[in-house]
Amino acid sequence: MPLLHGPEPVEPTDRRGTGPVRLGRAEHDGAAALRLCRQDPARAAGGRRRGGRGLRRGRPQRPACCGRKKGRLGRRRRLAGAPGRGTLEKDKPPVLGLVQRGGQLVMRMLPNVQQRTIQPIITATVAPGSQVYTDEYDIYARLEAWGYGHQTVCHAHGEYARDDDGDGFCEVHVNTMEGVWSLLRSWLRPHRGISQDKLPLYLTFFALLHNARRRGRALLGQLIAALVA
């Protein structure tokens, strides 16, 4: 049994940082207790050496550079899909969005991104002679031939708004529609994926909410009117 005075080696002395252990008395609430006090102040203070990585169960730890590879933080795994523009056949249906500044929103799911696909939707929704602002995608190249004014911003060159008439107001931009896309993504994200069959219904309901510009009980009248119509 251990003695209550004098040093007593309990670990091999040839290992760095180890040595004899002193056994002493400590009084706490009137009760006698044995306290182990290591002679190495670095180990007694925090269990690690200054400038070192310490020991784990008598073995040195591995360097910080070794071990499992860690992935990048903040990166999401995306589903693998066919390259190129989305189509209905690739399970990546495109969506066409039309919004009037301060006015109504129209959203349609498309089978593909071709001019002959978007022309009937635009001509049925936008009044002839209206000014249309888009990005530089070539699908909108025939808007002037369809009877509309057309101006573009080139996102590829870092252009997002432009003042053509010099009045100090950047009227050429598509920021209104970009804001709608951001709201739509946030609105659809909690559903964790939507089938292609149901996506047109979600788009129509989202456009209804946007056009009603009401929330809660004030929206009830708009919903009933839309169902009856």
GIMO-V275505 format. One record per helix or strand. SS is the DSSP state (A for helix, B for strand). FROM is the first residue (numbers start at 1). TO is the last residue. If there is no record, write none. Layout:
# GIMO-V275505
ss=SS from=FROM to=TO
ss=SS from=FROM to=TO
This chain:
# GIMO-V275505
ss=B from=8 to=8
ss=B from=21 to=28
ss=B from=31 to=38
ss=A from=41 to=46
ss=B from=55 to=56
ss=B from=59 to=60
ss=B from=94 to=99
ss=B from=105 to=110
ss=A from=115 to=125
ss=B from=131 to=134
ss=A from=138 to=140
ss=B from=149 to=152
ss=A from=155 to=157
ss=B from=161 to=162
ss=B from=172 to=173
ss=A from=175 to=189
ss=A from=196 to=212
ss=A from=216 to=228
